[in-house]
């Protein structure tokens, strides 16, 4: 329980710094490495429960990635995988439809809007893999839940969401 509190606190701090101080992708990389180090500490403190075979980021829909220019998860997900010595699989999971504007949705609509919105990329496999699923922010947990279900349905032995 305690370790998820540390991850959530580190996530809030990293988002604040990223939004407040760092305006472009190139300048976010040092923050990504800092955040990866914080998550590494959380994982190593509870390795039996939080260890995985691969790091998988929550994907953006292709339209959203084009608008934004980069994935906000990548600057800390890739260095985390490197430090853990496990693979980083950014193309494993795909978003099959764009997200609706969350601020326009109530709680139930938010959960419904992501239900079935993620799938394993064709030809990819996760049979018996333990997956560390990373997202840049968690509000209701609906996105992490939808991604976790897609990965579990595809055969993952466990999915550990880390916001």
Long-range contacts (C-beta under 8 A, 24 or more apart in sequence): 3-42, 3-43, 3-45, 3-46, 3-49, 3-50, 6-38, 6-41, 6-42, 6-45, 7-38, 7-39, 7-42, 7-162, 7-163, 8-138, 8-163, 10-35, 10-38, 10-39, 10-42, 11-35, 11-136, 11-137, 11-138, 11-163, 14-38, 14-76, 15-136, 15-137, 18-72, 25-69, 25-70, 25-75, 28-75, 29-75, 31-75, 31-76, 32-74, 32-75, 32-76, 32-78, 32-79, 33-75, 33-76, 33-79, 35-75, 35-76, 36-76, 36-77, 36-79, 36-80, 36-83, 37-83, 39-76, 39-80, 39-134, 39-162, 40-80, 40-83, 40-84, 42-162, 43-84, 43-132, 43-162, 49-160, 50-132, 50-160, 50-162, 51-130, 52-84, 52-86, 52-129, 52-130, 52-131, 52-132, 52-158, 52-160, 53-86, 53-87, 53-129, 53-130, 53-131, 54-81, 54-86, 54-87, 54-88, 54-89, 54-92, 54-129, 54-130, 54-131, 54-132, 55-80, 55-81, 55-84, 55-86, 55-87, 55-88, 55-89, 55-131, 55-132, 55-134, 56-89, 56-90, 56-92, 56-93, 56-131, 56-132, 56-133, 56-134, 56-147, 56-151, 57-90, 57-93, 57-133, 57-134, 57-135, 58-93, 58-118, 58-133, 58-134, 58-135, 58-136, 58-143, 58-144, 58-147, 59-90, 59-93, 59-94, 59-95, 59-118, 60-95, 61-95, 61-97, 61-98, 61-99, 62-95, 63-98, 64-95, 64-98, 64-99, 72-136, 73-134, 73-135, 73-136, 76-134, 77-134, 80-132, 80-134, 84-132, 86-132, 89-124, 91-121, 91-124, 92-120, 92-121, 92-124, 92-126, 93-118, 93-119, 93-120, 93-121, 93-147, 93-150, 93-151, 94-118, 94-119, 94-120, 94-121, 102-139, 107-140, 110-139, 110-140, 110-142, 111-140, 111-142, 111-145, 113-142, 114-142, 114-143, 114-145, 114-146, 115-146, 116-146, 117-146, 118-146, 118-147, 118-149, 118-150, 119-150, 120-150, 120-151, 120-154, 124-154, 125-154, 125-155, 126-151, 126-154, 126-155, 126-156, 127-154, 127-155, 127-156, 128-155, 128-156, 128-157, 129-155, 129-156, 129-157, 130-156, 130-157, 130-158, 130-160, 131-156, 131-158, 131-159, 131-160, 132-160, 132-162, 133-159, 133-160, 133-161, 133-162, 134-161, 134-162, 134-163, 135-161, 135-162, 135-163, 136-163, 137-163, 138-163
